[in-house]
Amino acid sequence: MRKLGLSIVLAVLVYGVFAALTDVRALGSALTSIDPRAVVIALALSTANYLVRFGRWSLYLRKLGVRVAWRPSLTVFVAGLLMSITPGKLGEAWKSLLLKESTGVPVTRTAGIVVAERVTDLLALLALMSLAAFRSVDLRLALLALALTLGVCAFFAFPALSSPVVAALRRLERDALAERVERFFTSTGELLGPSLLVQGTLIACAAWALEAEGLSILADGLGLELPRSDAFFIYATATLAGGLAMLPGGLGVTEGSMAALLGRALPGATAPDRMALTLFSRCTTLWWGVLLGACANLLHVHARRRHRNAVDTGPSRLP
């Protein structure tokens, strides 16, 4: 939780810097000019994103033979969104701890799900980048993104391909790193087989496409003409850049990447308008998820407290 607080402080500093670099009055005017319906639709699309990703979470649990009722499972999944502002979202391993508290399932049994989620998210964002780039950006960039997608997919789908990597690390006397790579593939092997990798990636593509569509809707709400293919490319690229930066929530990197790409796609828009679009996108995706995650964590704590009280006040057994 201390790291969570530091992430929030970092967010305040980052947004303060961005505000200072633009015309604050013009930015305020742009923020208040948006059609409220666009914000509502964007929030609904982000919520749908979480529900689709919950389907992937449930798929992985079934694959591991972990049976959990859908309500506590949904609460745990949404609670994990609170940790979206940790580096690389790896703090979402919090879900495994909450699941252990709720059901007794060992953390080590479900921790691999977080890795599988991140891998399929990576593949999905690369796929969206390549598809969008084919439509409106650059054929060479599209082919590069597609090649990366297929390469990463093959690397994780066929663990034997990791053997040369492990061997090379050992030759470089990086035995500790080599062992971590081997353990990684062993622990996630159940969830990253070819069939499940494809299923998880397709689900992730649908989920992230919903949030990319949200960027397009928000642009319309601000009166900006942003082609849908550009919106998809910009959202996928900025999100991927933020995730790879391993900063809390991709703060600074995601916003900077999105604002820069919007500058290329919307040369006629003012800097305050582009910054307003960036901020609305982040508020309706990252920060909406954090808010829902905080509420779900409170529900989880309340449920645990009620359970303990029920146990403590239950009928005592006579000797």
N, C-alpha and C positions, 0 to 999 in steps of 0.2 A: 504493500500500500504506500510505502514511502516513495517508491519509484513512480507510482501513479501520481502522487502529489507533485513530484519533480517534473513529470511530463506536462501536467497542467500549467505549472509555472513557465515551462519552456514555451508552451503554446501561447501564453499571454505575451511573452517577450517577442516571439516570432511575428504574431499579428500586430503587435505594437510597431515593430520595425517596418512591416509592409505598409501600415497606415502612414507612418512618418515619411515614407518614400513617395507617397502620392498626395494629391490635393485632398485633404481630409474633408473639406466642405463638399467638394464634388463627389467624393466617395459616399458621404452620407446621403447626398441627393440621389445617387444611383441606387443605394441600398433601399431607400424608401419608395423608389419608383416601380419596383417589381410588382407584377400582378400576383396577388396572394394565392390565387388558384394554382399558379405554377409551383409555388413552394409546397402546397398541400399535395399535389401530384408527385412531386419529387420525393417527398417523405413517404408517400404510399409505395412508390417504386423501390425505395430503399428497404422498406419493411418487407416487401415481396422478396427482395434479394435475400434477406435474413431467413425467410421461410423456406426458400429454395435451398439455401445452404444448410438449413436444419434437416432437410431431406437427405442431403449427403451425409451429415453427421449420423443420422439414423441408419443409413445404409452401412456405414463403417461399423457401427455398434453391432448390427446384425451379423456382419461378416466375422466379427470377433467373438460372437456367441454371447454378447452382453444383452440381457433382456431388461429393459427399463420401460415403465409406463410412459406414455407420450407426454403427459403434463410435467412431471418432474424432469424429464429429459429436455423438454423445451425450455423450462426455467433455467436449467444448467447451461444449455447452449446460449441463450440470450445473455445470461450473466457473464459468460466469457467475452461478450462484446465490450465489456468495460475495460478489458485488457487490450483492446485494439490500439491503444496509444502506447503500447510497449514496443521496443525495437523488433521489427519484423513480425509483429503480432504474436511472437512466441510466448508472451505472457498469457495467451489464451489457453495454455496448459493448465491454467486455473480451473478450467472445466473438469479436468481429470480429478483434481482435488475435491471439487464440489460434488462430483459424481460419487466419489468414495464416501463422502459424508452422508450422501443420500441413500446409497445402495450397498456400500461396503465393497464395491469393485476396486481392486488394487489400482493405484495410480499407474504403475508400470504396464498394466494391461491395456489402458486406453491412451497413454501418452503418445503413442505412435500416430494416433488420429490427427493430432495437431500438425505433425510433419506431413502427413498425406494431404491434409487440407492446404497447406502452404504450397506443396508441389503442384497440385492440381490448379490452384489459383494462379501460380506462375505460368503454367501451360495455357490456361484460359486467357490470361491477359496478353500473352504472346500471340495466341490465335486471333483474338480480337484486333490486335495491332496489325497483323498481317492482312486480315480481311479488309479492314478499313483502309489500309495503305494501298491496297490494290484498287480501291475505288477512287481515292482522291489525293493521295500524297505522292508516293514515288515507288515505281515498280521495283527498283533495286532494294529499297528499304523493305518493301513487302516480302520480297524473296528472302532477304536476310532474316526477317522476323519468322517467316515460315520455316526456314532451315533451322533456326534456333529452337522453334517449337518441336520439330520432329527429332532434333538431336537430344533435347532434354527428355522427351517422351521415351525415346529408345533407351537412354541411359538408365532411367528409373524402371522401365518395364522389363528390361533384361539385365538383371544383376550381374551376369557374367561379364558384361561390358565394363563393370567397375574394377575387375581384376587387374587390368593394365594400370589403372590409376593407383591402386593399392601397391602394386609392384614398384611403380615409379617412386612413390612416396618412401618406400622402404630403401630403395637405392639411394635416395637423397637423405637417408638416415632420419626420416620423419616417422619413426615407428609409432609414436603416440598418436599422430594424426591418422596414420594408416589404420590403426586399431579402431579409432573412432568412426572412420569411413566404413569399415567392415561391420561394426556393431550397428551403424545406421541402417545398412541394407538388411541386416538380420532382423532388426526390430520392426522394420516397416515392410518387410517382404510380403506379409499377408495382405496389406492394403494397397500395395503398388504393383500387383501383378498386371499383366496386359489388359485383361478384361475390366478389372475394377478401376484401373488407371483411366481407361477411356470413359467409363461411366462417370467417375468423379470429375473428369475434365469437362465433359459435356454439361453436367449439372452446373459447374462453376462458370462455364461460358454463358449459360442462361442467366445466372445470378448477376454476373458483372455487366452483362448487356442491359439489364434493368437499370442499374445505376448510371451507366453511360447514357441511356435514354433520358435519365433525369437531368443530365447536363444540357441536353438538347432542349428539354422543356423549359429549364430555367433561362436559357438564352432567349427563347421566345418570350418568356415573361418579362425580360428586360428590353425587349424590342430589338434584339440582335439577331441577325440572319446567319446562324451557324448551321451549315449542312450536317445532316445526321452522321454521315461517314466521318466528317472531321471531328464531331463530338465524340464518337466512339474511339477514334485514334487518340485524341487528346486525353480522354479520361483513362484509357488503358495504359498509355505511355506514362502519364504522370503518376498513376497509382503504382505501376511497376517500378518506376524510379524511386518513389518514396519507400517502397518495400525493400528494395535492394540496398538502400542507403543505411538500413539498420538503425535509423533514428526513431525515437518514440513517435509512433503514428505517421512516420515519414514527414514529420513537421518541418516546414521550410522547403524541403526538396520537392514534395508533391505540389505545394502551392506555387513555388517558383517555376517548376516545370510547366504547370498548367497555365500560368499567366504568360509565360514566354511563348508557348504553343498557340495560345489564344491570340497573341499579338501577330502571329504569322497568319492565322486563319481569319482574323477579323482586323485587317489593317485600318479599316475606316472607323473602328470603335475607339473611344477614348480610353486612356489607361485606367481611370476610375471605374468605367463600365466593365472592363475586363477583370479588374480586381474584385468588383462586386460579384461578378459571376463566379469567380474562383471561391470567394468566401461563402457564397450561398451553396455551392457544390459541396464544400467541405462540411458545412453545418448540417446539410441534409443527408450526409453519408456518414462520415467519421463521427461527428459529434452527436448525431441522432442515435447512432449505435451505442455510443458511450452512455448516453442518457438512459436508453432502454436497458443497457447492461447494469447500470446502477440500480434501477428499479427492480430488476430481476434478482440482484444480489440481496436487496432488502427483503424481497419475498422469500428467498431461500433462508435467510437468517430467521425470519419470522416463523417459517415452517419448522425449522430445526428447534426453535425455542418451544413451540407448541408441542412438538414431539417429546422433548425432554420433560416438560411440565406434565404431560400425560403419563409418562413413565414414573415420575417422582410421586405423583398423586394417585397412582393406580392402587388397587386393593393389595394389601400386604398379605403374604402367605403365612398361615399359621404353622408352627412347627409340628 
